[in-house]
Amino acid sequence: MDRAEERIKEIRSQLEHHADLYYNKDEPEITDYEYDMLMQELKRIEEEYPQYASPESLTRRVGGTAKPSAGQPVRHRNPMLSLQDVFQKEDVFRFVEGIKERYPEAIFVVETKIDGLSVALRYENGELVMAETRGDGIEYGEDVTENARAIKDVSTRLSEALPYLEVRGEVYMSAAAFEAVNARQELLGKKTFANPRNCAAGTMRQLDSNIVRERDLSLLVFNIQEIRGRRITSHLEGYELLKSLGIRVIEHYFSCSTAQEVWSAIEKIGDMRGNLAYDIDGAVVKLDDFTIREALGSTAKSPRWAIAYKYPPERKESRVIDIEVSVGRTGKLTPTAIIEPVRLCGTTVARVTLHNQDYIDKFNICIGSVLLIEKSGEIIPKCIAEIPEKRTPGATVFKMPDLCPVCGSPVVREADTADMRCIGVSCPSQLERHIIYFAGRDAMDIKGLGEASVHALIEKGYLRDITDIYRLHESKDRLISGGVVGKVKSTENLLAAIEASRSNDPEKLLTGFGIPNVGKAAARALISRFGGIEEIEGASLEDLMSVSDIGPVTALAVRRFFDIKENAEMVRSLKDLGLKMKSSSAGTGGGVLSGKTFVITGTLPSLGRKEAEGMIEQNGGKVAGSVSARTSFLLAGEAAGSKLEKANRLGIPVIDEKTFLEMLSTPDA
């Protein structure tokens, strides 16, 4: 095997590895730019040594290698090709001037290339009938129609009933939405997302469209794929039509006549990067005229009338002034480098997460080190390397503490991970976050017990653990006179909300405990199986693992939680304080709807949607946001839409409200 063939195999292997980490595991090890450079190197070698080229090479494929999700395969009506990437000014000039030689009057549009998930939307007679992902780009994508309907920017009905319209756009997550999602993940003790693009893509592949709605995705359309009922001759004319129809299009674009104008527009977009509400990973240069586009055509992978210019990542050096360690709700210790402030992508960066001791050791980071910092994905500052020759003489080697920096309790390293956790049950840093989570909407839903009030109650000594929440009524007069949580009305409302929460179903209480990986769905499954908190506490690891949807990691986390003496005592105290420990459906095999999954569509005659969902869950069933092969029943009311069509197509039983209510009163439903 000669050197060229050896290098080709090496790069292909690396690209496959990094594509899998990026698309499927949300754990990228290298930057997008580094990935692109590997791809360019492979492309150059394959062109120089065509005998080693392969149709299976990533250079020949359209799009990424994301694994299929729960979406049903759908055949593309129009191919969803990718664009040829360029990285140099000379490449941009060559593209523009090459076309201008043949078509001197050609106009180009330069616009932002949003870093998200590409989708196509199909409209028939003005109604949205299909949303699909790119998939292989040529033949098949995935049906994500229900999830697309949950995106606020997606027009489900156009202002004009065109016979047929197909557009292509990018689903993305804004910087603010991404930060909110990761903050929520951290609060729930769940894994955070590496970047907005992966978060958006993963969200669109969820079975439950409610998750899409909660995560506040957005969409911008960048191309008309096919249109009937109107004659459109150019890209810019198409944008004006789409706007009039109520479709949100790319916000920043420039019309250019020369190669220099195109390059100036690329530079302008580059200057915008740090000030946009979303990530972009380049600028797209495309022909405006549709007739010229058609004449130029496409290769098997990309159109000949457009290219994507990729900006190099912005990197700067900065010295580590200090390393701080924070403690999260679950007790996880996270080191953060405090660096000399630098400007990156339009923002000031003064802190860089160091993740854990393994990460620190990998880069040999000390207090006094000079780090090469990159703004990864335009949002998260990231350490690319430590520069040894610039390190301060006598720099301080950093090691994670053996004792919690907040409460002084021992710190332990979790098996099979690099995470260090404080095991102190009364750690103030954990307590505040834990109580906020306990009182949150997904758990005990205690209105008025938010961040500010929890902080004040802990600071004044009213809350030392979860159980103290249910003793606050004993201090009502002092709370009012001290204005701890506001005036009389605010205090009374808070105490009333606390009192009402005593009768919450035990699955909400179990969720509120904050056991790793035990969110609403897992808590519901456990309560449905065992009937109550105390029964779960007494279950063996094997019993816990036998529950549907509960894996070995979650089962072990539950077992460990109840094995801690202080947690067992907390459960006893909460029971004595009058909290509901047993499910209303306990002793009935988990409820008459146990093991069944419902989807609700349309308007029911007498039941509100929330009311129907509550009845399903109280009787042991599950509620999903979209129809799939796992759906047991579709509960349909008036004006049922595409969910009804999909249920009929999949052979899912469709029931009305009357049949549903009869099921609740029938033991063998």
C-alpha positions in Angstrom: 0.0 0.0 0.0 1.5 3.3 -1.0 1.5 6.5 1.1 -1.5 8.1 -0.8 -3.7 5.1 -0.4 -2.7 4.8 3.3 -3.5 8.5 3.9 -6.9 8.3 2.2 -7.9 5.3 4.4 -6.6 7.2 7.5 -8.6 10.4 6.7 -11.8 8.4 5.7 -11.6 6.6 9.1 -11.1 9.9 11.0 -14.0 11.6 9.1 -16.4 8.7 9.8 -15.4 8.7 13.5 -15.9 12.5 13.8 -19.1 12.5 11.8 -20.5 9.8 14.1 -19.5 11.9 17.2 -21.0 15.0 15.7 -24.3 13.7 14.2 -25.2 10.8 16.5 -23.5 11.3 19.9 -23.4 15.1 20.3 -19.8 14.7 21.5 -17.6 16.5 18.9 -13.9 16.2 19.5 -12.8 18.7 16.8 -14.1 22.0 15.5 -16.1 22.3 12.3 -13.2 24.0 10.7 -10.8 21.1 11.5 -13.4 18.7 10.1 -13.7 20.8 6.9 -9.9 20.8 6.5 -9.7 17.0 6.7 -12.5 16.8 4.1 -10.6 19.2 1.8 -7.4 17.2 2.2 -9.2 14.0 1.3 -10.8 15.7 -1.7 -7.4 16.8 -3.0 -5.8 13.4 -2.6 -8.7 11.6 -4.3 -8.5 14.1 -7.2 -4.7 13.5 -7.5 -5.1 9.7 -7.2 -8.4 8.9 -8.8 -7.6 5.1 -8.7 -8.3 5.3 -4.9 -11.6 7.2 -5.1 -14.7 5.5 -3.9 -18.4 6.2 -4.4 -18.8 5.5 -0.6 -16.3 8.3 0.3 -17.7 11.2 2.3 -16.6 13.5 -0.5 -19.2 11.9 -2.7 -22.1 11.8 -0.3 -24.7 14.4 0.3 -25.1 15.7 3.9 -24.0 14.0 7.1 -24.3 10.5 8.4 -26.9 11.0 11.1 -28.6 7.8 12.2 -32.3 7.5 11.4 -34.7 8.5 14.1 -38.3 7.8 14.9 -39.5 9.7 11.8 -41.0 7.7 9.0 -38.9 7.6 5.7 -40.3 9.9 3.0 -39.2 10.1 -0.6 -37.9 13.4 -1.7 -39.9 15.1 -4.4 -36.9 17.4 -5.1 -33.3 16.5 -4.2 -31.9 18.4 -1.2 -28.3 18.8 -2.3 -25.4 20.2 -0.3 -23.2 23.0 -1.4 -19.6 23.0 -2.5 -17.5 24.5 0.3 -14.7 27.0 -0.4 -12.2 28.6 2.0 -10.2 31.1 0.1 -10.9 34.5 -1.5 -9.4 33.2 -4.8 -12.0 30.4 -4.9 -14.8 32.9 -4.5 -13.5 35.0 -7.4 -12.9 32.0 -9.6 -16.6 30.9 -9.1 -18.1 34.3 -9.7 -15.8 35.3 -12.7 -16.3 31.9 -14.3 -20.0 32.4 -14.4 -19.7 36.1 -15.5 -17.7 35.0 -18.5 -20.7 33.0 -19.8 -23.4 35.3 -18.4 -22.1 38.9 -18.1 -25.4 40.2 -16.7 -25.5 37.6 -13.9 -26.5 38.8 -10.5 -25.4 37.0 -7.3 -27.1 36.9 -3.9 -24.8 36.5 -0.8 -26.6 35.5 2.4 -25.9 34.0 5.8 -25.4 30.2 6.0 -27.3 29.2 9.2 -25.8 26.4 11.2 -28.8 24.2 11.8 -30.9 21.3 10.4 -32.0 21.5 6.7 -35.6 20.7 6.1 -38.0 21.0 3.1 -41.6 22.1 3.6 -44.4 21.1 1.2 -47.6 23.1 0.8 -50.7 22.0 -1.1 -53.4 24.6 -1.7 -51.8 26.8 0.9 -51.7 24.1 3.6 -48.6 22.5 5.1 -48.7 18.8 4.3 -45.2 17.6 4.8 -41.9 18.5 6.5 -38.9 16.4 5.8 -35.2 16.3 6.7 -32.4 16.0 4.2 -31.6 12.4 4.9 -29.4 11.1 2.1 -30.2 14.2 0.1 -31.2 12.4 -3.1 -34.0 9.9 -2.4 -35.2 9.8 1.2 -35.5 12.0 4.2 -37.5 11.7 7.5 -41.0 12.9 8.1 -40.9 15.6 10.8 -44.2 17.2 10.0 -45.6 17.2 13.5 -42.4 18.6 15.0 -42.3 21.3 12.3 -45.8 22.4 13.2 -44.5 23.0 16.8 -42.0 25.6 15.5 -43.3 29.1 15.9 -41.8 30.3 12.6 -43.4 27.6 10.5 -46.4 28.8 8.6 -49.0 26.0 8.5 -51.4 27.9 6.3 -50.3 30.4 3.6 -52.0 33.7 2.9 -52.6 32.4 -0.7 -53.7 28.9 -1.6 -51.1 28.1 -4.2 -51.6 24.7 -5.8 -48.1 23.6 -4.8 -45.1 25.1 -3.1 -42.0 23.5 -1.8 -39.4 25.5 0.1 -36.2 24.6 1.8 -35.0 26.2 5.1 -32.9 25.8 8.2 -34.2 24.8 11.6 -32.0 26.4 14.2 -31.8 27.3 17.9 -31.0 30.8 18.9 -28.2 31.6 21.4 -30.8 32.5 24.1 -32.9 29.4 23.5 -29.7 27.2 23.6 -28.6 28.7 26.9 -32.0 28.1 28.4 -32.1 24.5 27.3 -28.7 23.7 28.7 -29.5 25.5 31.9 -32.6 23.4 32.2 -30.6 20.2 31.4 -28.1 21.2 34.1 -30.9 21.8 36.6 -32.4 18.4 35.9 -29.0 16.7 36.2 -29.0 15.7 32.6 -26.3 15.9 29.9 -26.0 19.3 28.3 -25.7 19.8 24.5 -22.4 20.6 22.8 -23.8 23.2 20.5 -27.0 24.7 19.2 -26.9 22.8 15.9 -26.8 19.4 17.5 -29.5 20.5 20.0 -31.8 21.6 17.2 -31.2 18.5 15.2 -31.7 16.2 18.1 -34.9 18.1 19.1 -36.4 17.7 15.6 -35.9 13.9 15.9 -37.9 13.7 19.2 -41.0 11.6 19.3 -42.8 14.2 21.4 -43.6 17.5 19.5 -44.1 19.2 22.9 -40.4 19.0 23.5 -39.9 20.9 20.2 -42.3 23.5 21.3 -40.7 23.8 24.8 -37.2 24.2 23.3 -38.2 27.2 21.1 -36.8 26.3 17.8 -36.8 28.7 14.8 -36.8 28.4 11.0 -35.6 30.6 8.2 -36.3 29.6 4.5 -33.5 30.0 1.9 -34.8 28.5 -1.3 -37.9 27.7 -3.4 -37.6 24.1 -4.5 -40.7 24.0 -6.7 -43.7 26.3 -7.2 -47.0 26.0 -9.1 -49.6 28.7 -9.7 -47.0 31.5 -9.9 -44.1 32.2 -12.3 -41.0 33.3 -10.4 -37.9 34.1 -12.3 -35.3 34.9 -9.6 -34.2 34.2 -6.1 -34.9 37.7 -4.8 -38.3 37.8 -6.5 -39.0 34.5 -4.7 -38.1 36.0 -1.3 -40.6 38.8 -1.8 -43.3 36.3 -2.7 -42.5 34.1 0.3 -42.7 37.1 2.6 -46.1 38.0 1.3 -47.3 34.5 1.9 -46.2 34.7 5.5 -43.0 32.6 5.3 -40.0 33.8 7.2 -36.9 34.0 4.9 -33.2 34.6 5.5 -32.8 38.0 7.2 -29.4 39.1 5.9 -28.7 39.0 2.2 -27.0 41.2 -0.5 -27.4 41.6 -4.2 -24.0 41.8 -6.0 -22.8 42.3 -9.6 -19.1 41.7 -9.4 -16.7 39.3 -7.7 -15.4 42.2 -5.5 -19.0 43.1 -4.4 -19.5 39.4 -3.6 -16.4 39.4 -1.4 -17.3 42.6 0.3 -20.7 41.1 1.2 -19.0 38.0 2.6 -16.8 40.2 4.8 -19.9 42.2 6.0 -21.6 38.9 7.0 -18.3 37.8 8.7 -18.4 41.1 10.7 -22.0 40.3 11.8 -21.3 36.9 13.2 -20.8 37.8 16.8 -23.9 40.1 16.8 -26.5 37.6 15.4 -29.0 35.8 17.5 -28.0 32.5 16.0 -25.0 30.6 14.7 -23.8 30.9 11.1 -21.1 28.7 9.7 -20.5 30.6 6.5 -21.9 32.7 3.7 -23.7 31.3 0.7 -23.1 32.8 -2.8 -25.9 31.9 -5.3 -27.1 33.0 -8.7 -30.2 35.1 -8.6 -31.6 34.2 -12.1 -33.5 30.8 -12.2 -32.9 30.4 -16.0 -29.2 30.5 -15.6 -29.4 28.2 -12.6 -31.2 25.7 -14.8 -28.7 26.0 -17.6 -25.8 25.4 -15.2 -27.5 22.4 -13.5 -25.9 20.3 -10.7 -23.4 17.6 -10.0 -24.4 14.5 -8.1 -23.7 16.2 -4.9 -24.1 20.0 -5.3 -25.6 22.7 -7.6 -23.1 24.4 -10.0 -24.8 27.8 -9.4 -24.0 28.2 -5.7 -21.1 27.8 -3.2 -20.6 28.1 0.5 -17.7 30.2 1.8 -16.6 28.9 5.2 -15.0 31.4 7.7 -12.0 30.3 9.6 -12.7 30.1 13.4 -11.7 33.1 15.4 -9.0 32.3 18.0 -7.1 34.3 20.5 -4.6 33.7 23.2 -5.3 34.5 26.9 -3.6 33.8 30.2 -5.3 31.9 33.0 -5.6 34.1 36.1 -7.3 31.6 38.3 -9.4 28.4 38.3 -12.7 28.4 40.1 -14.7 25.3 41.0 -18.5 25.5 41.2 -21.0 22.9 42.6 -24.1 22.1 40.6 -27.5 20.8 41.9 -26.4 17.1 41.6 -23.2 17.9 43.4 -21.0 17.8 40.3 -17.9 20.0 40.6 -17.0 22.0 37.5 -13.7 23.8 37.1 -13.7 27.1 35.2 -10.6 29.1 34.0 -10.8 32.8 34.7 -8.8 34.3 31.9 -7.6 37.8 30.9 -10.6 39.1 28.9 -10.4 38.8 25.1 -12.8 39.8 22.3 -14.1 36.9 20.2 -16.9 37.0 17.6 -18.1 40.3 19.0 -18.3 39.3 22.6 -16.0 39.6 25.6 -14.7 36.2 26.9 -13.4 36.1 30.5 -14.3 32.5 31.5 -13.7 29.1 29.9 -15.1 25.8 31.2 -12.4 23.2 31.9 -15.0 20.4 32.4 -13.0 18.1 34.7 -9.6 17.0 35.9 -9.0 14.7 32.9 -9.6 17.7 30.5 -7.1 19.8 32.6 -4.5 17.1 32.5 -5.0 16.6 28.7 -4.0 20.2 28.0 -1.6 20.5 31.0 -3.4 23.6 32.1 -2.0 25.5 35.1 -2.8 28.9 36.7 -0.4 31.0 34.6 -0.9 29.0 31.4 -1.6 30.8 28.1 -4.5 29.1 26.3 -5.5 29.3 22.7 -9.3 30.1 22.9 -11.8 29.5 20.2 -15.4 30.6 20.2 -16.9 27.2 19.2 -20.3 27.6 17.4 -20.2 31.3 18.1 -21.4 30.8 21.6 -19.3 28.5 23.8 -15.6 29.6 24.5 -13.4 26.6 24.1 -9.7 25.8 24.9 -8.0 24.5 21.8 -4.5 24.2 23.3 -2.1 25.3 26.0 1.0 27.1 24.8 3.9 25.8 26.9 6.5 28.3 25.9 4.3 31.2 27.0 3.5 29.7 30.4 4.3 31.9 33.4 7.5 30.7 35.2 6.6 28.8 38.3 2.9 28.4 37.2 0.7 26.7 39.7 -0.4 23.1 38.8 -4.1 22.7 39.5 -5.8 19.7 41.0 -9.5 19.3 41.8 -10.2 19.5 45.5 -10.7 16.5 47.8 -13.3 18.5 49.8 -16.3 20.5 48.5 -15.4 24.2 48.2 -18.8 25.2 49.4 -19.6 22.9 52.4 -16.3 21.0 53.0 -17.8 17.6 52.6 -15.8 14.8 50.9 -15.6 14.7 47.1 -15.7 11.4 45.2 -15.0 10.5 41.6 -17.8 8.6 40.0 -17.0 5.2 38.5 -16.4 5.1 34.7 -16.6 9.0 34.4 -14.3 11.9 35.0 -16.9 13.7 37.1 -16.2 14.6 40.8 -19.2 15.0 43.1 -19.8 16.4 46.6 -21.6 13.9 48.7 -22.7 16.3 51.4 -26.4 16.1 51.8 -26.7 19.6 53.3 -24.4 21.4 50.8 -25.8 25.0 50.5 -24.8 25.2 46.8 -26.7 22.0 46.0 -29.6 22.9 48.4 -30.6 26.1 46.6 -30.6 24.6 43.2 -32.3 21.4 44.5 -35.2 23.4 46.1 -35.7 25.5 43.0 -35.9 22.2 41.0 -38.2 20.6 43.6 -40.6 23.5 43.4 -40.4 23.7 39.6 -43.2 23.1 37.1 -42.1 19.6 36.2 -41.9 18.6 39.9 -44.0 19.9 42.7 -45.1 23.1 40.8 -45.1 25.4 43.8 -45.8 28.9 42.4 -43.9 31.6 44.2 -41.0 29.4 45.2 -38.6 30.6 42.6 -34.9 31.6 42.6 -35.2 34.9 44.5 -37.5 33.6 47.2 -35.5 30.3 47.7 -32.3 32.3 48.0 -33.9 34.6 50.6 -35.4 31.8 52.6 -32.1 29.9 52.8 -30.1 33.1 53.6 -32.5 33.9 56.5 -32.3 30.4 57.8 -35.9 29.2 57.0 -34.9 26.5 54.6 -32.2 23.9 55.5 -33.6 21.0 53.5 -36.6 20.1 51.4 -38.8 19.2 54.4 -38.5 22.8 55.7 -40.7 23.9 52.8 -43.7 22.2 54.6 -42.9 23.9 57.9 -42.9 27.4 56.6 -46.5 28.0 57.6 -45.3 27.8 61.2 -43.3 31.0 60.5 -46.0 32.9 58.7 -46.0 36.0 60.9 -42.2 36.3 60.9 -42.1 35.9 57.1 -44.7 38.6 56.6 -43.1 41.1 59.1 -39.7 40.5 57.7 -40.8 40.7 54.1 -38.7 37.7 53.3 -40.7 36.7 50.2 -42.7 39.9 49.7 -45.7 41.4 51.3 -48.8 39.8 53.0 -50.4 38.6 49.8 -47.2 37.2 48.3 -46.5 35.2 51.5 -50.1 33.9 51.7 -50.1 32.9 48.1 -46.8 31.0 48.6 -48.0 29.2 51.7 -51.3 28.3 49.9 -49.3 26.9 46.9 -47.1 24.8 49.3 -50.2 23.5 51.1 -51.8 22.5 47.7 -48.7 20.6 46.7 -49.1 18.2 49.6 -51.7 16.4 47.6 -49.7 16.2 44.4 -49.4 12.7 42.8 -46.3 11.0 44.1 -44.7 10.9 40.6 -44.3 14.7 40.9 -42.6 14.2 44.3 -40.4 11.5 42.9 -39.4 13.8 40.1 -38.6 16.6 42.6 -36.1 14.4 44.5 -33.7 15.1 41.6 -32.4 11.6 41.2 -30.1 11.5 38.2 -32.0 10.5 35.0 -35.4 10.4 36.8 -37.5 13.0 35.1 -41.3 13.1 34.6 -41.4 10.0 32.3 -39.2 7.8 34.4 -41.0 8.9 37.6 -44.3 8.0 36.0 -43.1 4.6 34.9 -41.8 3.8 38.4 -45.0 4.9 40.2 -47.1 3.1 37.7 -45.1 -0.1 38.3 -44.8 0.1 42.1 -47.7 2.2 43.2 -45.9 4.6 45.6 -42.7 6.2 46.9 -42.2 3.7 49.8 -42.6 0.7 47.5 -39.9 2.1 45.1 -37.7 2.6 48.2 -38.1 -1.0 49.1 -37.6 -2.4 45.5 -34.4 -4.3 44.7 -32.1 -3.2 41.8 -33.4 -6.2 39.8 -37.0 -5.1 40.3 -36.2 -1.5 39.3 -34.4 -2.7 36.2 -37.5 -4.7 35.2 -39.6 -1.6 34.7 -40.2 -0.6 31.1 -38.1 2.5 30.1 -35.9 2.2 33.2 -32.3 1.1 32.3 -29.5 -0.1 34.5 -28.0 3.4 35.0 -31.3 4.9 36.1 -32.1 1.9 38.3 -28.8 2.1 40.1 -29.2 5.9 40.6 -32.6 5.2 42.3 -31.3 2.5 44.4 -28.3 4.6 45.5 -30.6 7.5 46.4 -32.8 5.6 48.7 -29.8 3.8 50.3 -28.5 7.1 51.7 -29.7 7.3 55.3 -30.5 11.1 55.1 -32.7 10.6 52.0 -34.6 7.8 53.7 -35.2 10.1 56.7 -36.3 12.9 54.3 -39.0 10.5 52.8 -40.2 9.6 56.3 -40.4 13.3 57.3 -42.3 14.2 54.1 -44.8 11.5 54.8 -45.3 12.7 58.3 -45.8 16.2 56.9 -48.8 14.9 54.9 -47.4 14.6 51.4 -49.0 12.0 49.2 -46.8 8.9 49.0 -49.2 6.4 47.2 -50.7 6.8 43.8 -54.5 6.9 43.5 -54.3 4.0 41.0 -52.1 1.9 43.3 -53.5 -1.6 43.7 -55.2 -1.6 40.3 -52.2 -2.9 38.3 -51.0 0.6 37.8 -54.3 1.9 36.3 -56.7 0.8 33.6 -54.6 2.5 30.9 -51.3 1.1 32.2 -48.9 0.4 29.3 -50.9 2.3 26.7 -49.8 5.4 24.9 -52.3 8.0 23.7 -52.0 10.9 21.2 -54.7 13.6 21.3 -55.8 15.6 18.3 -58.6 18.0 17.5 -61.2 19.5 19.9 -63.0 17.1 22.2 -66.7 17.7 23.0 -66.4 18.3 26.7 -62.9 17.6 27.9 -60.0 20.1 27.6 -56.7 18.8 26.3 -55.0 19.2 29.7 -57.9 17.5 31.4 -57.8 14.5 29.1 -54.0 14.2 29.4 -54.4 14.3 33.2 -57.0 11.5 33.1 -54.8 9.3 30.9 -51.8 9.8 33.2 -53.8 9.3 36.4 -54.9 6.0 35.1 -51.5 4.8 34.2 -51.3 5.7 30.5 -48.8 7.9 28.7 -49.4 10.9 26.4 -47.2 11.5 23.4 -47.2 14.5 21.1 -47.0 12.7 17.7 -48.3 9.5 16.2 -45.9 6.6 15.7 -45.9 2.8 15.6 -45.7 2.9 19.4 -49.1 4.7 19.7 -51.8 2.6 21.3 -54.8 4.9 20.5 -55.4 8.3 18.8 -58.1 10.2 20.8 -59.6 12.4 18.1 -62.1 15.3 18.3 -63.4 17.8 15.8 -61.0 19.2 13.2 -58.5 16.4 13.6 -55.6 17.1 11.3 -52.6 15.2 9.9 -52.3 13.0 13.1 -55.6 11.3 12.1 -54.3 10.7 8.6 -51.1 9.2 9.9 -52.9 7.0 12.4 -55.1 5.6 9.7 -52.1 5.0 7.5 -50.3 3.1 10.3 -53.4 1.2 11.4 -53.6 2.9 14.9 -57.0 2.6 16.6 -58.9 5.9 16.6 -61.3 6.6 19.4 -63.6 9.4 20.3 -64.3 11.0 23.7 -67.2 8.7 24.5 -65.1 5.5 23.9 -62.3 7.0 25.9 -64.5 7.6 28.9 -65.9 4.1 28.6 -62.3 2.7 28.7 -61.7 4.5 32.0 -64.7 2.6 33.6 -63.8 -0.7 32.1 -61.3 -2.8 34.1 -60.0 -4.7 31.0 -59.6 -1.6 28.8 
